[in-house]
Amino acid sequence: MNNLNNNKSPQKTNYQFWLITSLIIVVISVTYFSHSSSTIEVSRNRFDEMLLAHEVKSITIVNGKFVEYSLKPEAIENKPKYKTELRNQRGPLPIDKGPHYRFRINSPELFEQRLEAMQKDLPKEQQILPESTDRSDITSIIFNWGLLFLIFIGFWYLMRRMVGSGGPGGQIFNIGKSRAALFDADSRVKITFNDVAGLDEAKEEIKEIVEFLKNPSKFTNLGGKIPKGALLIGPPGTGKTLLAKAVAGEAGVPFFSLSGSDFVEMFVGVGAARVRDLFKQAKEKAPCIVFIDEIDAIGRSRGRGQVPGANDERENTLNSLLVEMDGFSTDSGVIILAATNRPDVLDSALMRPGRFDRQISIDKPDIVGREAIFKVHLTPLKLSKDVDVKKLAAQTPGFAGAEIANVCNEAALIAARHDKTAIDMHDFQEAIDRVIGGLEKKNKLILPEEKRTVAYHEAGHAVTGWFLEHADPLVKVSIVPRGIAALGYAQYLPREQFLYTAEQMLDEMCMTLGGRAAEEIVFGKISTGALSDLERITKMAYSMIAVYGMNDKIGNVSFYDSKQSEYAFTKPYSEDTAKTIDEEVRKLIDGAYERTKKLLSEKREQLELIATELLEKEIIFQNDLERLIGKRPFERETTYQAYVRKENGITPETIVENGNPDAKEEEQQPSS
């Protein structure tokens, strides 16, 4: 968010880094400057040679385990070998200061006896008597106790990580504190309702809450009570969180923002404690707004999937949230906003009046909403004059706000990739194809026979849809590979509508089967390219028979479970009914397939023309189809045409908006 860039908090000191760095420096320094690192380890025989050569100055027995001895200064000066060895070992340390060499012994008594035997022929004043000392090496202490210190530091660091931002310094005593981010006058959110497009109905609901916070007497004078909570429900990417940010920017009151997962912790009771602390802070800042994003993380129905007798921490957190939401008075000025894309899993106690009084549905935008969203995202872009916002809105049915933003960004990147000074309509077309079908893979190696199969497959879709009355008008057909497995791609322009008749669904099934039918007619064999087509028509056929009641034999019954209970282990119909449904589905699909084959056999010439054109150009458009096989025999006004007519005031016909999002998503999928 913009306010985070303008109000940067001072960086906290990284104590862990400096502590570890200091320990490393101390260990290296002590190791480098200790006696054990400045002396050279030699064998017992070399000591005997130096002793007999009268080069040894002093001898010290350390801890009864090893012997350290120093050389005479004249011995170091006269023999460059000693000087080189000592300088390489000691570095910047002076080489004249002993001890210089060391070796290990088994017994001090035996060493003294042998030393005395070696010096018995020397005069008494030239004999060297060994000294004994006990020394504690700090390097050994550090390494012996280092493991204990490391365990202690690791535990301390782990505790800091677990409590995270639970309070100043993150101490263990603040683990039950709320993690909500507070936006107030000093860190105000800059997003307003003008930045949220395509959600006019939802904004009207939310504006009432904002107005209550600004002017509560307008409602309380009439005896009205503002809702305690509002739940934003909608598919991912439709702008739920963005709308909540706009509320924070418009209201001008303290705004607490956090995610449902922020209540979850490994310690028992922490989630409930954080809920209590959150509402305590909210009451102190009232009037204010509390926004909980992805509330399904803690708001799932209690008792689902729980082992009998187990203590579910998530349920304790939810219980605390339920009590707190119904515990403060209505006029306290604390309003709860929450967002989720899974309202079916929320607990019923959370949805009752008095907690979340309002459920604001935020659906995917219609053509009017998409145009408004495009205008918001196109404002910072450099556009050419041929960019038509209405066409872009018409060619993106079923797109959410996040997907439209992605299209605009992809178009800008594509234009920059081609060194253009402005973004034109062709860039937006490529961006839409990129979002719908995936990345274009022109360099993918395809066998000639495979390419020919794909061309006839896509031509079968195009011809079937062209000569069926209720099929959607074609926009573009491509045999350039896209995505992971799509070798061909067909884009249609579906009409946005609420209801679909059986005839419309049958024509859609025939158009979907056009690719498989074309392969069988032309090559006499079928391929695996119709996988997504078969998946789609199978779902459609079962929906017609078992959900929408569009079959005479099954009758006007629906086996659709809107609640989708996870404990429904059995089907809501008998085995005989299941067998009948399977038979009717097979009969319906077989009938549609035969109808499609008959149509393509009659239009074989048109099929060959389109396939040949695809093999030559790889991409063809609607005007190419009109040039090759004539105009479509069924004239049907598209949503775009109706919208333009309404905008220009040519006809009073009311445009149908906001069709079935699921159907629109399916229609935009690559055909194979």
GUTI-737967 format. One record per residue (C-alpha): residue in three letters; x, y, z. Coordinates in steps of 0.1 Angstrom, whole numbers, padded with zeros to 4 digits, always signed. Example, Ala and Ser with C-alpha at 12.3 -4.5 7.8 and 13.67 -1.06 7.14 Angstrom:
// residues 2
ALA+0123-0045+0078
SER+0137-0011+0071
END
This chain:
// residues 672
MET+0000+0000+0000
ASN+0011+0036-0007
ASN+0010+0046+0030
LEU+0036+0020+0038
ASN+0061+0037+0015
ASN+0054+0072+0029
ASN+0056+0062+0065
LYS+0085+0039+0069
SER+0091+0028+0105
PRO+0127+0029+0118
GLN+0146-0003+0113
LYS+0151-0024+0144
THR+0185-0034+0155
ASN+0194-0070+0145
TYR+0207-0082+0178
GLN+0211-0118+0166
PHE+0235-0107+0138
TRP+0257-0086+0160
LEU+0258-0113+0187
ILE+0268-0141+0164
THR+0294-0118+0146
SER+0310-0109+0180
LEU+0312-0145+0190
ILE+0329-0154+0157
ILE+0354-0126+0161
VAL+0362-0136+0197
VAL+0367-0172+0188
ILE+0390-0164+0159
SER+0410-0139+0179
VAL+0415-0162+0209
THR+0424-0191+0186
TYR+0448-0170+0166
PHE+0467-0155+0195
SER+0467-0185+0219
HIS+0499-0205+0226
SER+0487-0236+0209
SER+0483-0217+0176
SER+0517-0199+0178
THR+0539-0229+0185
ILE+0550-0255+0159
GLU+0543-0292+0166
VAL+0574-0313+0160
SER+0585-0349+0167
ARG+0606-0360+0197
ASN+0636-0368+0175
ARG+0638-0332+0162
PHE+0638-0320+0198
ASP+0667-0343+0205
GLU+0686-0329+0175
MET+0681-0293+0186
LEU+0691-0302+0222
LEU+0723-0319+0212
ALA+0731-0290+0190
HIS+0728-0267+0220
GLU+0701-0246+0203
VAL+0674-0250+0231
LYS+0671-0221+0255
SER+0643-0233+0279
ILE+0620-0262+0284
THR+0585-0262+0300
ILE+0562-0292+0307
VAL+0526-0281+0303
ASN+0498-0299+0322
GLY+0520-0331+0321
LYS+0509-0338+0285
PHE+0532-0319+0262
VAL+0565-0300+0262
GLU+0571-0265+0250
TYR+0606-0252+0244
SER+0622-0220+0231
LEU+0653-0216+0209
LYS+0683-0194+0215
PRO+0682-0161+0195
GLU+0716-0169+0179
ALA+0701-0203+0167
ILE+0672-0185+0150
GLU+0695-0159+0134
ASN+0721-0184+0121
LYS+0695-0209+0106
PRO+0671-0193+0081
LYS+0651-0225+0082
TYR+0639-0217+0118
LYS+0632-0181+0109
THR+0610-0191+0079
GLU+0591-0217+0099
LEU+0583-0194+0128
ARG+0574-0164+0105
ASN+0549-0186+0086
GLN+0534-0199+0118
ARG+0532-0167+0138
GLY+0525-0141+0111
PRO+0528-0106+0127
LEU+0538-0120+0161
PRO+0575-0116+0170
ILE+0596-0147+0164
ASP+0622-0141+0191
LYS+0596-0146+0219
GLY+0591-0182+0229
PRO+0579-0209+0232
HIS+0586-0218+0196
TYR+0581-0256+0194
ARG+0561-0283+0212
PHE+0556-0321+0212
ARG+0535-0345+0232
ILE+0548-0368+0260
ASN+0533-0398+0277
SER+0549-0393+0312
PRO+0567-0363+0327
GLU+0589-0385+0348
LEU+0601-0406+0318
PHE+0608-0374+0299
GLU+0629-0359+0328
GLN+0649-0391+0331
ARG+0657-0392+0294
LEU+0665-0355+0294
GLU+0689-0360+0323
ALA+0706-0389+0304
MET+0711-0368+0273
GLN+0728-0340+0293
LYS+0749-0361+0317
ASP+0781-0354+0297
LEU+0775-0316+0297
PRO+0788-0293+0324
LYS+0763-0285+0350
GLU+0760-0248+0340
GLN+0751-0259+0305
GLN+0724-0283+0315
ILE+0687-0272+0310
LEU+0663-0281+0338
PRO+0626-0284+0327
GLU+0599-0263+0344
SER+0564-0276+0351
THR+0532-0256+0348
ASP+0495-0260+0346
ARG+0477-0239+0320
SER+0440-0235+0311
ASP+0437-0229+0273
ILE+0408-0205+0267
THR+0404-0220+0232
SER+0396-0254+0248
ILE+0371-0238+0272
ILE+0353-0220+0244
PHE+0350-0252+0223
ASN+0340-0273+0253
TRP+0313-0249+0265
GLY+0304-0236+0230
LEU+0277-0262+0224
LEU+0259-0252+0256
PHE+0260-0215+0245
LEU+0248-0224+0210
ILE+0218-0243+0224
PHE+0209-0214+0246
ILE+0212-0188+0218
GLY+0192-0211+0194
PHE+0164-0214+0220
TRP+0163-0177+0226
TYR+0162-0170+0188
LEU+0134-0196+0184
MET+0113-0179+0210
ARG+0117-0146+0193
ARG+0107-0161+0160
MET+0076-0178+0175
VAL+0063-0146+0191
GLY+0071-0126+0160
SER+0057-0091+0162
GLY+0037-0099+0193
GLY+0048-0068+0211
PRO+0078-0044+0216
GLY+0109-0065+0212
GLY+0089-0096+0207
GLN+0093-0109+0242
ILE+0076-0141+0253
PHE+0053-0122+0276
ASN+0037-0105+0245
ILE+0028-0137+0227
GLY-0009-0132+0234
LYS-0009-0097+0219
SER-0028-0089+0187
ARG-0008-0088+0155
ALA-0032-0063+0138
ALA-0017-0035+0118
LEU-0032-0001+0128
PHE-0037+0026+0102
ASP-0047+0059+0118
ALA-0041+0096+0111
ASP-0003+0091+0110
SER-0004+0062+0085
ARG-0036+0068+0066
VAL-0046+0046+0037
LYS-0046+0065+0005
ILE-0071+0043-0014
THR-0106+0056-0018
PHE-0139+0045-0034
ASN-0128+0062-0067
ASP-0100+0035-0070
VAL-0126+0007-0067
ALA-0145+0002-0100
GLY-0171-0023-0110
LEU-0185-0028-0075
ASP-0213-0002-0074
GLU-0238-0022-0054
ALA-0212-0033-0029
LYS-0200+0002-0025
GLU-0235+0015-0017
GLU-0237-0010+0011
ILE-0203-0001+0025
LYS-0208+0036+0021
GLU-0236+0034+0047
ILE-0211+0021+0072
VAL-0187+0048+0064
GLU-0214+0074+0068
PHE-0223+0061+0102
LEU-0188+0065+0114
LYS-0186+0100+0101
ASN-0221+0111+0112
PRO-0237+0086+0137
SER-0264+0109+0149
LYS-0281+0107+0115
PHE-0290+0071+0122
THR-0293+0071+0160
ASN-0318+0100+0160
LEU-0343+0078+0142
GLY-0336+0049+0165
GLY-0316+0030+0139
LYS-0287+0007+0147
ILE-0257+0002+0125
PRO-0248-0034+0117
LYS-0221-0048+0139
GLY-0204-0066+0111
ALA-0203-0069+0073
LEU-0190-0100+0055
LEU-0176-0096+0020
ILE-0182-0127+0000
GLY-0169-0134-0035
PRO-0145-0153-0058
PRO-0108-0147-0056
GLY-0096-0115-0073
THR-0129-0096-0073
GLY-0117-0068-0050
LYS-0128-0077-0014
THR-0096-0066+0002
LEU-0094-0036-0021
LEU-0129-0025-0010
ALA-0119-0028+0027
LYS-0088-0006+0020
ALA-0111+0019+0004
VAL-0133+0019+0035
ALA-0102+0026+0056
GLY-0093+0055+0033
GLU-0128+0070+0033
ALA-0138+0066+0069
GLY-0109+0086+0084
VAL-0110+0065+0116
PRO-0085+0040+0130
PHE-0085+0008+0109
PHE-0072-0025+0122
SER-0061-0049+0095
LEU-0051-0086+0100
SER-0055-0120+0085
GLY-0073-0150+0100
SER-0040-0169+0101
ASP-0026-0142+0125
PHE-0046-0157+0153
VAL-0031-0192+0148
GLU-0001-0201+0170
MET+0016-0233+0182
PHE+0008-0225+0219
VAL-0026-0234+0234
GLY-0048-0204+0241
VAL-0028-0179+0221
GLY-0055-0174+0194
ALA-0082-0166+0220
ALA-0059-0143+0238
ARG-0051-0124+0206
VAL-0088-0120+0198
ARG-0095-0105+0233
ASP-0065-0082+0229
LEU-0077-0071+0194
PHE-0111-0061+0207
LYS-0096-0044+0237
GLN-0075-0022+0215
ALA-0105-0016+0192
LYS-0127-0004+0220
GLU-0100+0020+0231
LYS-0097+0035+0196
ALA-0135+0036+0189
PRO-0150+0046+0166
CYS-0129+0023+0144
ILE-0130-0006+0119
VAL-0115-0040+0123
PHE-0109-0059+0091
ILE-0102-0097+0092
ASP-0091-0110+0058
GLU-0096-0148+0050
ILE-0117-0153+0081
ASP-0123-0189+0071
ALA-0089-0197+0086
ILE-0106-0194+0121
GLY-0143-0193+0112
ARG-0148-0229+0100
SER-0178-0248+0113
ARG-0171-0263+0147
GLY-0170-0301+0149
ARG-0159-0308+0113
GLY-0131-0332+0109
GLN-0123-0332+0146
VAL-0112-0363+0165
PRO-0136-0370+0194
GLY-0123-0358+0227
ALA-0096-0336+0211
ASN-0091-0300+0220
ASP-0092-0279+0189
GLU-0073-0246+0193
ARG-0091-0232+0162
GLU-0125-0238+0178
ASN-0114-0220+0210
THR-0103-0190+0189
LEU-0137-0190+0171
ASN-0155-0192+0204
SER-0136-0162+0217
LEU-0144-0143+0185
LEU-0181-0151+0188
VAL-0182-0139+0223
GLU-0163-0107+0216
MET-0184-0098+0186
ASP-0217-0101+0206
GLY-0201-0087+0238
PHE-0197-0050+0230
SER-0226-0026+0228
THR-0241-0016+0195
ASP-0232+0021+0197
SER-0196+0015+0207
GLY-0185+0025+0172
VAL-0165-0007+0165
ILE-0175-0023+0132
ILE-0161-0056+0120
LEU-0154-0062+0083
ALA-0144-0097+0071
ALA-0136-0112+0037
THR-0137-0148+0024
ASN-0142-0167-0008
ARG-0155-0198+0010
PRO-0187-0188+0028
ASP-0200-0224+0027
VAL-0175-0235+0054
LEU-0182-0207+0079
ASP-0199-0215+0112
SER-0236-0207+0113
ALA-0232-0189+0146
LEU-0208-0165+0129
MET-0233-0156+0102
ARG-0263-0149+0125
PRO-0277-0113+0130
GLY-0259-0095+0157
ARG-0225-0106+0145
PHE-0222-0104+0107
ASP-0256-0087+0100
ARG-0248-0080+0064
GLN-0234-0104+0038
ILE-0222-0083+0008
SER-0218-0104-0023
ILE-0190-0093-0046
ASP-0194-0112-0079
LYS-0174-0111-0111
PRO-0182-0079-0129
ASP-0205-0076-0159
ILE-0196-0058-0191
VAL-0203-0024-0175
GLY-0182-0032-0145
ARG-0154-0046-0166
GLU-0153-0014-0187
ALA-0150+0007-0155
ILE-0122-0016-0142
PHE-0104-0013-0175
LYS-0106+0025-0173
VAL-0090+0025-0138
HIS-0061+0003-0149
LEU-0056+0020-0183
THR-0052+0054-0168
PRO-0014+0051-0161
LEU-0007+0034-0195
LYS+0003+0050-0227
LEU-0024+0039-0252
SER-0027+0043-0290
LYS-0059+0057-0305
ASP-0073+0023-0316
VAL-0078+0010-0281
ASP-0115+0004-0275
VAL-0124-0001-0239
LYS-0158-0015-0247
LYS-0144-0041-0269
LEU-0119-0051-0243
ALA-0147-0054-0217
ALA-0168-0075-0242
GLN-0139-0099-0250
THR-0131-0107-0213
PRO-0164-0123-0200
GLY-0159-0139-0166
PHE-0127-0120-0158
ALA-0123-0107-0122
GLY-0107-0074-0114
ALA-0073-0090-0107
GLU-0074-0107-0141
ILE-0082-0075-0159
ALA-0053-0058-0141
ASN-0031-0087-0152
VAL-0043-0082-0188
CYS-0034-0045-0188
ASN+0001-0053-0173
GLU+0007-0081-0198
ALA-0003-0057-0227
ALA+0022-0031-0215
LEU+0050-0057-0212
ILE+0042-0071-0247
ALA+0043-0036-0262
ALA+0076-0028-0245
ARG+0090-0061-0257
HIS+0083-0050-0293
ASP+0098-0015-0287
LYS+0065+0003-0292
THR+0059+0038-0280
ALA+0022+0031-0272
ILE+0001+0001-0264
ASP-0023-0008-0292
MET-0053-0032-0295
HIS-0031-0060-0309
ASP-0011-0060-0277
PHE-0043-0063-0256
GLN-0055-0092-0278
GLU-0022-0110-0272
ALA-0025-0103-0235
ILE-0060-0117-0233
ASP-0048-0149-0252
ARG-0019-0151-0227
VAL-0042-0150-0197
ILE-0068-0174-0211
GLY-0047-0199-0230
GLY-0013-0196-0215
LEU+0021-0188-0229
GLU+0025-0191-0266
LYS+0051-0217-0276
LYS+0059-0211-0313
ASN+0092-0230-0310
LYS+0075-0262-0298
LEU+0083-0291-0322
ILE+0052-0307-0336
LEU+0051-0335-0361
PRO+0034-0325-0395
GLU+0007-0351-0390
GLU+0000-0338-0355
LYS-0003-0303-0368
ARG-0027-0314-0394
THR-0048-0332-0368
VAL-0049-0301-0347
ALA-0059-0279-0377
TYR-0089-0302-0385
HIS-0098-0305-0349
GLU-0100-0267-0345
ALA-0117-0263-0379
GLY-0143-0288-0367
HIS-0151-0265-0337
ALA-0153-0235-0359
VAL-0176-0250-0385
THR-0199-0266-0360
GLY-0203-0234-0340
TRP-0207-0214-0372
PHE-0238-0233-0384
LEU-0255-0239-0350
GLU-0280-0213-0340
HIS-0273-0211-0302
ALA-0235-0215-0303
ASP-0214-0185-0293
PRO-0199-0164-0322
LEU-0163-0172-0329
VAL-0136-0146-0324
LYS-0103-0164-0332
VAL-0089-0199-0339
SER-0053-0207-0335
ILE-0031-0238-0339
VAL-0001-0223-0321
PRO+0006-0243-0290
ARG-0002-0226-0257
GLY+0001-0235-0220
ILE+0012-0269-0209
ALA-0007-0292-0232
ALA-0030-0271-0254
LEU-0020-0276-0290
GLY-0049-0256-0304
TYR-0070-0227-0291
ALA-0104-0213-0300
GLN-0118-0181-0285
TYR-0156-0174-0285
LEU-0176-0144-0275
PRO-0204-0157-0253
ARG-0235-0137-0245
GLU-0238-0128-0209
GLN-0271-0142-0197
PHE-0288-0156-0166
LEU-0306-0186-0180
TYR-0297-0213-0205
THR-0322-0235-0223
ALA-0318-0271-0231
GLU-0315-0262-0268
GLN-0286-0238-0260
MET-0268-0264-0240
LEU-0272-0290-0267
ASP-0257-0267-0293
GLU-0228-0260-0269
MET-0222-0297-0266
CYS-0223-0302-0303
MET-0198-0274-0308
THR-0175-0289-0282
LEU-0177-0323-0299
GLY-0169-0307-0333
GLY-0131-0314-0329
ARG-0135-0351-0321
ALA-0161-0355-0349
ALA-0139-0338-0375
GLU-0109-0361-0367
GLU-0131-0392-0372
ILE-0146-0379-0405
VAL-0113-0368-0420
PHE-0088-0393-0407
GLY-0110-0422-0397
LYS-0095-0423-0363
ILE-0095-0402-0331
SER-0067-0388-0309
THR-0062-0377-0273
GLY-0066-0340-0283
ALA-0103-0339-0272
LEU-0096-0345-0235
SER-0107-0311-0222
ASP-0137-0312-0246
LEU-0149-0346-0233
GLU-0144-0334-0197
ARG-0166-0304-0204
ILE-0194-0321-0221
THR-0195-0349-0195
LYS-0200-0323-0168
MET-0226-0305-0189
ALA-0245-0337-0196
TYR-0246-0348-0160
SER-0257-0312-0150
MET-0286-0313-0175
ILE-0299-0346-0162
ALA-0291-0347-0125
VAL-0291-0310-0116
TYR-0313-0290-0139
GLY-0340-0317-0145
MET-0338-0315-0184
ASN-0345-0352-0190
ASP-0379-0368-0194
LYS-0369-0402-0179
ILE-0353-0388-0147
GLY-0379-0360-0144
ASN-0380-0327-0127
VAL-0357-0336-0099
SER-0323-0322-0089
PHE-0297-0340-0069
TYR-0275-0309-0064
ASP-0265-0303-0028
SER-0260-0266-0023
LYS-0246-0272+0013
GLN-0221-0297+0000
SER-0219-0315+0033
GLU-0185-0332+0038
TYR-0203-0361+0057
ALA-0224-0371+0027
PHE-0207-0404+0020
THR-0236-0418-0001
LYS-0253-0405-0032
PRO-0288-0390-0027
TYR-0303-0416-0051
SER-0305-0453-0055
GLU-0283-0476-0076
ASP-0311-0480-0102
THR-0314-0442-0105
ALA-0276-0439-0108
LYS-0277-0465-0136
THR-0305-0446-0154
ILE-0286-0413-0151
ASP-0255-0429-0166
GLU-0276-0444-0195
GLU-0293-0411-0202
VAL-0260-0392-0201
ARG-0245-0417-0226
LYS-0276-0414-0248
LEU-0275-0376-0247
ILE-0238-0374-0256
ASP-0241-0401-0284
GLY-0270-0381-0299
ALA-0251-0349-0298
TYR-0220-0366-0314
GLU-0241-0381-0342
ARG-0257-0347-0349
THR-0223-0331-0350
LYS-0209-0358-0374
LYS-0239-0353-0397
LEU-0234-0315-0398
LEU-0197-0318-0405
SER-0203-0344-0432
GLU-0227-0319-0449
LYS-0202-0291-0445
ARG-0171-0311-0455
GLU-0161-0285-0481
GLN-0161-0257-0455
LEU-0142-0279-0431
GLU-0114-0284-0456
LEU-0112-0247-0465
ILE-0108-0236-0428
ALA-0083-0264-0420
THR-0062-0255-0451
GLU-0063-0218-0441
LEU-0052-0227-0405
LEU-0023-0248-0417
GLU-0011-0219-0438
LYS-0017-0189-0414
GLU-0019-0208-0380
ILE-0043-0180-0368
ILE-0076-0170-0384
PHE-0102-0145-0372
GLN-0140-0141-0377
ASN-0136-0120-0409
ASP-0115-0149-0423
LEU-0144-0173-0417
GLU-0168-0149-0434
ARG-0145-0147-0464
LEU-0141-0184-0467
ILE-0175-0199-0459
GLY-0198-0169-0460
LYS-0217-0150-0433
ARG-0232-0169-0403
PRO-0268-0179-0412
PHE-0280-0170-0377
GLU-0278-0133-0368
ARG-0277-0128-0330
GLU-0269-0096-0313
THR-0239-0100-0291
THR-0235-0084-0256
TYR-0211-0059-0271
GLN-0235-0049-0298
ALA-0264-0045-0274
TYR-0242-0025-0250
VAL-0230-0001-0278
ARG-0266+0003-0289
LYS-0277+0011-0254
GLU-0249+0036-0249
ASN-0257+0054-0281
GLY-0294+0054-0274
ILE-0303+0036-0307
THR-0326+0011-0291
PRO-0344+0008-0258
GLU-0335-0029-0255
THR-0322-0037-0221
ILE-0289-0054-0221
VAL-0285-0087-0202
GLU-0257-0085-0178
ASN-0238-0106-0152
GLY-0243-0141-0166
ASN-0233-0173-0151
PRO-0196-0169-0141
ASP-0189-0206-0141
ALA-0203-0210-0176
LYS-0183-0180-0188
GLU-0151-0194-0174
GLU-0156-0227-0192
GLU-0164-0210-0225
GLN-0131-0192-0223
GLN-0110-0223-0219
PRO-0088-0236-0247
SER-0107-0261-0267
SER-0079-0287-0268
END
